[in-house]
């Protein structure tokens, strides 16, 4: 990426589980490319050139889902691996997708970046399709979790406007987002539900009568949590971060957290293509 004299290049770095955050990052990339004169593109943090893009861009945008009130572990690890002191005073906007609320996810990420010399320059959140609750509740109970918030296109356009206004300005040290006012109130929810929900990853399995052996789950898992073994596929819960990409993208609906809900709707690539088209029509 090559910065111009008037505007730095922008790297949009994202991590996405089933695909909602990827959709947000790609749409945001299109909106920013139409607004700023410098180079702008979105890339997954698991692409070969992601770290190079992060090091060379004049302005960074990080997009990631909130998992259990924190940034997705893969994104937190990527941020922590940025060269120490290599920020050079650059700014970074933070955009998290979430099911119910963000908690202090962006605050956590901003502190990680500040420790690497990258100044926080804007904090945003978008309510997006939920990948975990939709696997453990009947889909008729959580139909609203299969779509983005009602004013998603308008909100994303406003986020793009605000990011483009910040991208060409000096970072001035940045500002860590303030703690969310409701954080103390969320503590009972954290203790009673969220801290335990992560253990659902140990229930994940592939139903042998549905599995066709395509291996897509093995290819898609950034943690290497799936492997072939005698008798079928084996899932390693210890390495899994419950992104649920494998479950939602399995073509035969073979992967489940709860066998009684094996026929729940999935947030597969076709569903995200529909959401992408619907959003583009409203932008």
SETIGU-368604 format. One record per residue: residue in three letters; chain; x, y, z of N, C-alpha, C in turn. Coordinates in steps of 0.1 Angstrom, whole numbers. Layout:
N
Ala A X Y Z X Y Z X Y Z $
...
***
This chain:
283
Unk A 8 -12 0 0 0 0 9 12 0 $
Unk A 5 22 -8 13 34 -9 5 46 -6 $
Unk A 9 54 4 1 66 8 3 77 -2 $
Unk A -7 85 -3 -5 97 -11 -1 109 -2 $
Unk A 2 121 -7 5 132 1 -7 137 9 $
Unk A -19 136 3 -30 142 10 -38 132 19 $
Unk A -36 119 17 -44 109 24 -36 96 26 $
Unk A -35 91 38 -28 78 39 -36 67 33 $
Unk A -28 56 30 -35 44 26 -42 38 38 $
Unk A -53 31 36 -61 25 47 -61 10 45 $
Unk A -58 3 56 -59 -11 56 -70 -15 65 $
Unk A -80 -22 60 -91 -27 68 -88 -42 71 $
Unk A -85 -45 83 -81 -58 88 -92 -65 96 $
Unk A -96 -76 91 -108 -82 98 -106 -97 102 $
Unk A -113 -101 112 -114 -115 115 -129 -118 115 $
Unk A -133 -128 109 -147 -132 108 -149 -147 110 $
Unk A -159 -150 118 -163 -164 120 -171 -169 109 $
Unk A -184 -169 110 -193 -174 99 -193 -165 87 $
Unk A -191 -152 89 -190 -143 77 -196 -129 79 $
Unk A -203 -127 90 -209 -113 92 -199 -102 92 $
Unk A -188 -104 99 -178 -93 100 -171 -91 87 $
Unk A -169 -102 80 -163 -101 66 -172 -92 57 $
Unk A -185 -95 58 -194 -87 50 -193 -72 54 $
Unk A -193 -69 67 -191 -55 71 -178 -49 66 $
Unk A -167 -56 68 -154 -51 63 -154 -48 48 $
Unk A -160 -57 40 -159 -55 26 -168 -43 22 $
Unk A -180 -42 28 -188 -31 25 -182 -18 29 $
Unk A -176 -18 41 -169 -6 46 -157 -2 37 $
Unk A -150 -12 32 -139 -9 22 -144 -2 10 $
Unk A -156 -7 4 -161 0 -7 -165 14 -5 $
Unk A -171 17 7 -176 30 11 -164 39 13 $
Unk A -153 34 19 -141 43 21 -134 45 8 $
Unk A -133 35 0 -126 37 -13 -132 48 -21 $
Unk A -145 50 -20 -152 60 -27 -150 74 -21 $
Unk A -145 74 -9 -144 87 -1 -129 92 0 $
Unk A -120 83 0 -106 88 2 -97 86 -10 $
Unk A -88 94 -13 -79 93 -25 -69 82 -24 $
Unk A -65 78 -12 -54 68 -10 -59 54 -13 $
Unk A -50 44 -13 -54 30 -14 -62 25 -2 $
Unk A -72 17 -5 -80 11 6 -85 -3 2 $
Unk A -82 -12 11 -87 -26 8 -89 -33 21 $
Unk A -98 -43 21 -101 -51 33 -94 -65 31 $
Unk A -88 -70 41 -82 -83 41 -83 -90 54 $
Unk A -84 -103 53 -85 -111 66 -71 -111 72 $
Unk A -71 -112 86 -59 -112 93 -52 -126 90 $
Unk A -58 -135 84 -52 -148 81 -47 -149 67 $
Unk A -48 -138 59 -42 -137 46 -27 -136 48 $
Unk A -19 -140 38 -5 -140 39 1 -126 41 $
Unk A -5 -116 35 0 -103 35 -6 -94 46 $
Unk A -13 -99 55 -21 -91 65 -11 -83 74 $
Unk A -1 -89 79 8 -82 88 16 -71 80 $
Unk A 19 -74 68 26 -64 60 17 -52 57 $
Unk A 5 -55 54 -5 -44 52 -7 -36 65 $
Unk A -7 -42 76 -9 -35 89 4 -26 91 $
Unk A 15 -31 87 28 -23 90 29 -11 80 $
Unk A 24 -12 68 27 -2 58 16 8 57 $
Unk A 3 5 61 -8 14 59 -6 27 67 $
Unk A -11 38 62 -11 50 70 -21 51 80 $
Unk A -32 44 78 -43 44 88 -49 29 88 $
Unk A -53 25 100 -58 11 101 -73 11 106 $
Unk A -80 1 101 -94 -1 106 -94 -16 110 $
Unk A -97 -19 122 -98 -33 127 -113 -36 128 $
Unk A -117 -47 122 -131 -52 123 -131 -66 129 $
Unk A -139 -68 139 -139 -81 146 -152 -83 153 $
Unk A -156 -95 155 -168 -98 164 -164 -97 179 $
Unk A -174 -94 187 -173 -95 201 -177 -109 206 $
Unk A -167 -115 212 -170 -129 218 -169 -127 233 $
Unk A -181 -129 240 -181 -129 255 -175 -116 260 $
Unk A -179 -105 254 -176 -91 258 -162 -87 255 $
Unk A -155 -95 248 -141 -92 244 -139 -93 229 $
Unk A -128 -88 223 -126 -90 209 -124 -105 206 $
Unk A -127 -110 195 -124 -124 191 -110 -127 194 $
Unk A -107 -138 200 -93 -141 204 -83 -140 192 $
Unk A -87 -144 180 -78 -144 169 -74 -129 166 $
Unk A -83 -120 167 -80 -106 165 -71 -100 176 $
Unk A -74 -104 189 -66 -99 200 -52 -104 198 $
Unk A -50 -116 194 -37 -122 191 -29 -114 180 $
Unk A -37 -111 170 -31 -104 159 -26 -90 163 $
Unk A -35 -83 171 -31 -70 176 -19 -71 185 $
Unk A -18 -81 193 -7 -82 203 6 -86 195 $
Unk A 5 -91 183 17 -95 176 22 -84 167 $
Unk A 15 -72 166 21 -61 159 34 -57 164 $
Unk A 43 -52 156 57 -48 161 56 -38 172 $
Unk A 62 -40 183 61 -31 194 68 -17 190 $
Unk A 60 -7 193 65 7 189 65 9 175 $
Unk A 59 0 167 60 2 152 48 10 147 $
Unk A 40 15 156 28 23 152 31 36 145 $
Unk A 42 42 149 46 55 143 36 66 144 $
Unk A 28 65 154 18 76 156 6 74 148 $
Unk A 4 63 141 -7 61 132 -20 59 140 $
Unk A -31 62 134 -44 60 141 -51 47 136 $
Unk A -60 42 144 -68 30 140 -82 32 145 $
Unk A -91 29 136 -105 29 140 -109 14 144 $
Unk A -118 13 153 -122 0 158 -137 -2 155 $
Unk A -140 -13 149 -154 -16 146 -157 -31 149 $
Unk A -166 -32 159 -169 -46 164 -184 -49 160 $
Unk A -186 -61 156 -199 -67 154 -204 -74 166 $
Unk A -217 -74 169 -221 -80 182 -235 -85 181 $
Unk A -239 -94 189 -253 -99 189 -262 -91 198 $
Unk A -258 -89 211 -267 -82 220 -261 -68 224 $
Unk A -248 -68 229 -241 -56 233 -226 -58 232 $
Unk A -219 -48 231 -204 -49 229 -196 -50 242 $
Unk A -202 -47 253 -194 -46 265 -182 -37 263 $
Unk A -171 -40 269 -159 -32 267 -149 -37 256 $
Unk A -155 -44 246 -147 -51 236 -138 -41 229 $
Unk A -143 -29 225 -134 -19 218 -124 -13 227 $
Unk A -128 -11 240 -119 -6 250 -107 -15 251 $
Unk A -110 -28 252 -99 -38 254 -90 -38 242 $
Unk A -96 -37 229 -88 -37 217 -79 -24 217 $
Unk A -85 -13 221 -78 0 220 -66 0 229 $
Unk A -67 -7 241 -55 -8 250 -44 -17 244 $
Unk A -48 -27 237 -39 -36 230 -31 -28 220 $
Unk A -38 -20 212 -32 -13 201 -23 -1 207 $
Unk A -28 5 217 -20 16 223 -6 11 228 $
Unk A -6 -2 233 6 -8 238 16 -11 226 $
Unk A 11 -11 214 19 -14 202 23 -1 195 $
Unk A 19 11 200 22 24 194 12 28 184 $
Unk A 0 22 184 -11 26 174 -22 33 182 $
Unk A -25 45 178 -34 54 185 -49 51 182 $
Unk A -58 49 191 -72 47 189 -78 60 182 $
Unk A -86 58 172 -91 70 165 -105 67 160 $
Unk A -114 63 170 -128 60 167 -132 46 171 $
Unk A -143 45 177 -148 32 182 -163 31 178 $
Unk A -166 20 171 -179 18 165 -184 3 168 $
Unk A -197 2 167 -203 -12 168 -215 -13 159 $
Unk A -217 -25 154 -228 -28 146 -234 -41 150 $
Unk A -247 -41 153 -254 -54 157 -256 -63 144 $
Unk A -251 -75 145 -250 -84 133 -256 -97 136 $
Unk A -257 -106 126 -263 -119 129 -255 -127 139 $
Unk A -262 -134 148 -255 -141 158 -252 -155 154 $
Unk A -240 -160 157 -236 -173 153 -237 -184 164 $
Unk A -238 -179 176 -238 -190 187 -252 -192 193 $
Unk A -259 -181 196 -272 -183 202 -281 -191 192 $
Unk A -279 -188 179 -287 -194 169 -285 -209 168 $
Unk A -274 -214 175 -271 -229 174 -277 -236 187 $
Unk A -281 -228 197 -285 -235 209 -299 -232 213 $
Unk A -306 -223 205 -320 -220 207 -328 -223 194 $
Unk A -340 -228 194 -348 -230 182 -348 -217 174 $
Unk A -347 -218 161 -346 -206 152 -358 -198 153 $
Unk A -370 -204 156 -382 -195 157 -382 -186 169 $
Unk A -373 -189 179 -372 -180 190 -362 -169 188 $
Unk A -353 -170 179 -343 -160 177 -342 -156 162 $
Unk A -353 -155 155 -353 -151 141 -346 -138 139 $
Unk A -347 -128 148 -341 -115 146 -326 -116 146 $
Unk A -320 -127 151 -305 -128 151 -300 -133 138 $
Unk A -308 -134 128 -303 -139 115 -302 -127 105 $
Unk A -302 -115 111 -301 -103 102 -294 -92 110 $
Unk A -290 -82 102 -283 -70 108 -294 -61 114 $
Unk A -289 -51 122 -299 -42 128 -306 -34 117 $
Unk A -318 -29 120 -327 -23 110 -320 -12 101 $
Unk A -313 -4 107 -307 8 99 -292 5 96 $
Unk A -289 -8 94 -275 -11 92 -268 -4 80 $
Unk A -274 -3 68 -268 4 57 -265 19 61 $
Unk A -275 26 66 -273 40 70 -262 41 81 $
Unk A -262 32 90 -252 33 101 -238 31 96 $
Unk A -237 21 87 -223 18 81 -219 30 72 $
Unk A -228 36 65 -224 48 57 -219 59 66 $
Unk A -226 61 78 -221 71 87 -208 68 94 $
Unk A -205 55 96 -192 51 102 -181 54 91 $
Unk A -184 51 79 -174 54 68 -171 69 67 $
Unk A -182 77 69 -180 91 68 -171 96 80 $
Unk A -173 91 92 -165 95 103 -151 90 103 $
Unk A -149 77 97 -136 72 96 -128 80 86 $
Unk A -134 83 74 -127 91 64 -123 104 69 $
Unk A -131 110 78 -127 123 83 -115 122 92 $
Unk A -113 111 99 -102 109 108 -90 105 101 $
Unk A -91 98 90 -79 91 84 -68 100 80 $
Unk A -71 112 76 -61 121 72 -56 131 83 $
Unk A -60 129 95 -56 138 106 -45 132 114 $
Unk A -37 140 121 -27 135 131 -35 128 142 $
Unk A -29 117 147 -36 109 157 -37 116 171 $
Unk A -27 125 174 -27 132 186 -28 123 199 $
Unk A -22 112 197 -21 103 209 -33 93 210 $
Unk A -44 97 204 -56 88 205 -63 89 218 $
Unk A -74 83 219 -82 82 232 -88 69 234 $
Unk A -85 62 245 -91 49 248 -106 51 251 $
Unk A -115 43 244 -129 44 247 -132 43 262 $
Unk A -142 51 267 -145 50 281 -153 37 284 $
Unk A -152 32 296 -160 20 299 -175 22 297 $
Unk A -182 12 292 -196 12 290 -203 13 304 $
Unk A -213 22 305 -220 24 317 -226 11 323 $
Unk A -230 2 314 -238 -10 319 -228 -21 323 $
Unk A -215 -19 322 -206 -30 324 -208 -36 338 $
Unk A -210 -28 349 -212 -35 362 -225 -43 362 $
Unk A -235 -39 355 -248 -46 354 -246 -59 347 $
Unk A -237 -60 338 -235 -72 330 -228 -83 338 $
Unk A -222 -80 349 -214 -90 357 -222 -102 360 $
Unk A -235 -101 365 -243 -114 368 -244 -122 355 $
Unk A -247 -115 344 -249 -123 331 -236 -130 327 $
Unk A -224 -123 330 -212 -129 327 -209 -142 335 $
Unk A -212 -141 348 -210 -152 357 -219 -163 355 $
Unk A -232 -160 353 -243 -170 352 -243 -177 338 $
Unk A -240 -169 328 -242 -175 314 -229 -175 306 $
Unk A -223 -163 304 -213 -162 294 -200 -170 297 $
Unk A -196 -170 310 -184 -177 314 -186 -192 311 $
Unk A -198 -197 312 -201 -211 310 -204 -215 296 $
Unk A -208 -205 288 -212 -208 274 -201 -212 266 $
Unk A -189 -207 269 -177 -211 261 -175 -226 261 $
Unk A -179 -233 272 -177 -247 273 -186 -255 263 $
Unk A -195 -248 256 -203 -255 246 -194 -260 235 $
Unk A -182 -255 234 -172 -259 223 -169 -274 225 $
Unk A -170 -279 238 -167 -293 240 -178 -302 236 $
Unk A -190 -296 233 -201 -304 228 -201 -306 213 $
Unk A -193 -298 206 -193 -298 191 -189 -311 185 $
Unk A -197 -316 176 -194 -329 169 -200 -329 156 $
Unk A -195 -338 148 -200 -340 134 -209 -353 134 $
Unk A -221 -352 130 -230 -363 129 -226 -372 118 $
Unk A -222 -385 121 -217 -393 110 -227 -396 99 $
Unk A -240 -397 102 -250 -399 92 -251 -388 82 $
Unk A -246 -376 86 -248 -365 77 -234 -360 70 $
Unk A -223 -364 76 -210 -360 72 -207 -367 59 $
Unk A -203 -359 48 -199 -366 35 -184 -366 34 $
Unk A -177 -362 44 -162 -363 44 -155 -352 35 $
Unk A -162 -341 32 -157 -331 23 -144 -324 29 $
Unk A -143 -323 42 -131 -317 48 -132 -302 49 $
Unk A -143 -296 45 -144 -282 46 -142 -276 60 $
Unk A -146 -283 70 -144 -279 84 -129 -278 87 $
Unk A -122 -288 82 -107 -288 85 -101 -276 78 $
Unk A -105 -274 66 -99 -263 58 -102 -249 64 $
Unk A -115 -248 69 -120 -235 73 -115 -231 87 $
Unk A -111 -241 95 -107 -238 109 -94 -232 111 $
Unk A -93 -219 116 -80 -212 117 -73 -217 129 $
Unk A -79 -225 138 -73 -231 149 -68 -245 147 $
Unk A -72 -251 137 -68 -265 134 -75 -275 144 $
Unk A -88 -271 147 -95 -279 158 -101 -292 153 $
Unk A -103 -293 139 -108 -305 134 -97 -314 127 $
Unk A -99 -327 129 -89 -336 122 -97 -349 119 $
Unk A -91 -356 109 -97 -369 106 -91 -380 115 $
Unk A -100 -389 119 -95 -400 127 -103 -413 122 $
Unk A -99 -424 127 -106 -436 124 -121 -435 129 $
Unk A -130 -437 121 -144 -436 125 -150 -422 122 $
Unk A -142 -413 117 -148 -400 113 -140 -388 118 $
Unk A -147 -376 119 -140 -364 123 -140 -362 138 $
Unk A -129 -357 143 -127 -354 157 -125 -340 159 $
Unk A -132 -334 169 -130 -320 173 -123 -318 186 $
Unk A -113 -309 186 -105 -306 198 -111 -293 204 $
Unk A -118 -295 215 -124 -283 221 -114 -274 228 $
Unk A -103 -279 232 -93 -270 238 -87 -259 229 $
Unk A -86 -262 217 -80 -253 207 -91 -244 201 $
Unk A -103 -248 202 -115 -241 196 -118 -227 203 $
Unk A -121 -217 195 -125 -204 202 -140 -202 199 $
Unk A -147 -212 194 -162 -211 192 -166 -201 182 $
Unk A -158 -199 171 -162 -190 161 -174 -195 153 $
Unk A -175 -208 152 -186 -216 146 -187 -214 131 $
Unk A -176 -211 125 -175 -210 110 -178 -224 104 $
Unk A -172 -234 111 -174 -248 106 -188 -252 106 $
Unk A -195 -249 117 -209 -253 119 -218 -247 108 $
Unk A -217 -234 107 -226 -226 98 -223 -229 83 $
Unk A -210 -233 80 -207 -235 66 -207 -249 61 $
Unk A -210 -259 71 -210 -273 67 -221 -275 57 $
Unk A -218 -280 45 -229 -282 35 -239 -292 38 $
Unk A -236 -301 47 -246 -311 50 -253 -310 64 $
Unk A -250 -298 70 -255 -295 84 -252 -307 93 $
Unk A -239 -311 91 -235 -323 99 -229 -319 113 $
Unk A -224 -306 114 -218 -302 126 -228 -295 135 $
Unk A -229 -299 148 -239 -294 157 -233 -291 171 $
Unk A -239 -282 178 -237 -280 192 -247 -288 200 $
Unk A -259 -289 194 -270 -295 201 -278 -303 191 $
Unk A -278 -316 192 -283 -325 182 -298 -322 179 $
Unk A -305 -319 190 -319 -316 188 -322 -304 179 $
Unk A -312 -296 177 -314 -284 168 -306 -285 155 $
Unk A -304 -297 151 -295 -300 139 -301 -294 126 $
Unk A -314 -291 126 -320 -285 114 -323 -270 115 $
Unk A -317 -264 126 -318 -249 126 -312 -243 114 $
Unk A -317 -231 111 -312 -224 99 -297 -221 102 $
Unk A -289 -220 91 -275 -217 92 -272 -204 86 $
Unk A -262 -197 91 -257 -185 85 -246 -189 75 $
Unk A -250 -194 64 -240 -199 55 -236 -189 45 $
Unk A -228 -192 35 -223 -182 26 -234 -177 17 $
Unk A -244 -185 14 -255 -181 5 -263 -170 13 $
Unk A -265 -172 26 -273 -163 34 -266 -149 34 $
Unk A -253 -150 35 -245 -137 36 -245 -130 22 $
Unk A -245 -138 11 -246 -132 -2 -259 -124 -3 $
Unk A -270 -130 2 -283 -123 2 -282 -110 10 $
Unk A -276 -111 22 -275 -99 31 -267 -89 24 $
Unk A -256 -93 17 -247 -83 10 -255 -76 -1 $
Unk A -263 -83 -9 -270 -77 -19 -281 -68 -14 $
Unk A -288 -72 -4 -299 -64 2 -293 -51 8 $
Unk A -281 -52 14 -275 -40 19 -270 -30 8 $
Unk A -264 -36 -2 -259 -28 -13 -271 -20 -20 $
Unk A -282 -26 -21 -294 -20 -27 -299 -8 -18 $
Unk A -296 -8 -6 -300 3 3 -290 13 6 $
Unk A -277 11 2 -267 21 4 -268 32 -6 $
***
